Amino acid sequence: MVSLIVGIVLIGFCVLACLPAGLGWGADIISFLKGFAPCFAAFCGLVSLFIGFADIKDKKEAKKEEEAAKSAEEK
């Protein structure tokens, strides 16, 4: 229940900060997002690369295990 209330308060603060009649931080928030977006995109790209490499490695390992199981069945 406390986390729900804290979440609502934080979302309310975010909306208040963005409104021109509120704190008027809209231009600052847009500046931050413009600077943060490329860094976030690079981070997401790196994470995607690591996930892709791990997926390829897992597929190769699964293929080797499958071939080992087939050869064990034949013997």
C-alpha positions in Angstrom: 0.0 0.0 0.0 2.8 2.4 0.8 4.5 1.7 -2.5 1.3 2.5 -4.3 1.0 5.9 -2.5 4.6 6.7 -3.1 4.2 5.9 -6.8 1.2 8.1 -7.1 3.0 11.0 -5.4 6.0 10.6 -7.6 3.9 10.5 -10.8 2.0 13.6 -9.6 5.3 15.4 -8.9 6.5 14.5 -12.4 3.4 15.9 -14.0 3.6 19.0 -11.8 7.2 19.6 -12.8 6.5 19.3 -16.5 3.5 21.7 -16.6 4.2 25.3 -17.4 2.0 26.5 -14.6 3.7 24.1 -12.1 7.4 24.2 -11.6 8.1 25.0 -15.2 10.9 22.4 -15.7 9.6 21.4 -19.1 12.5 22.8 -21.1 15.0 21.3 -18.6 13.4 17.9 -18.9 13.5 18.1 -22.7 17.2 19.0 -22.6 17.9 16.1 -20.3 16.0 13.7 -22.5 17.9 15.0 -25.6 21.2 14.3 -23.9 20.2 11.0 -22.3 18.6 9.4 -25.4 21.9 8.6 -27.2 23.5 7.2 -24.1 20.5 5.1 -23.4 20.4 3.9 -27.0 24.1 2.9 -26.8 23.5 1.0 -23.5 20.5 -0.8 -25.0 22.6 -1.7 -28.0 25.3 -3.2 -25.9 22.8 -5.2 -23.8 21.3 -6.5 -27.0 24.7 -7.5 -28.4 25.5 -9.5 -25.2 22.1 -11.2 -25.3 22.6 -12.1 -28.9 26.1 -13.5 -28.3 24.7 -15.6 -25.4 21.9 -16.8 -27.5 24.2 -17.9 -30.3 26.5 -19.7 -27.8 23.5 -21.5 -26.2 22.2 -22.6 -29.6 25.6 -24.1 -30.5 25.8 -25.8 -27.1 22.3 -27.2 -27.5 23.2 -28.5 -31.0 26.3 -30.3 -29.6 24.3 -31.9 -26.9 21.6 -33.0 -29.4 24.3 -34.6 -31.6 25.8 -36.3 -28.5 22.4 -37.7 -27.6 21.9 -39.0 -31.1 25.3 -40.7 -31.2 24.6 -42.2 -27.7 21.3 -43.6 -29.0 22.9 -45.2 -32.0 25.5 -47.0 -29.8 
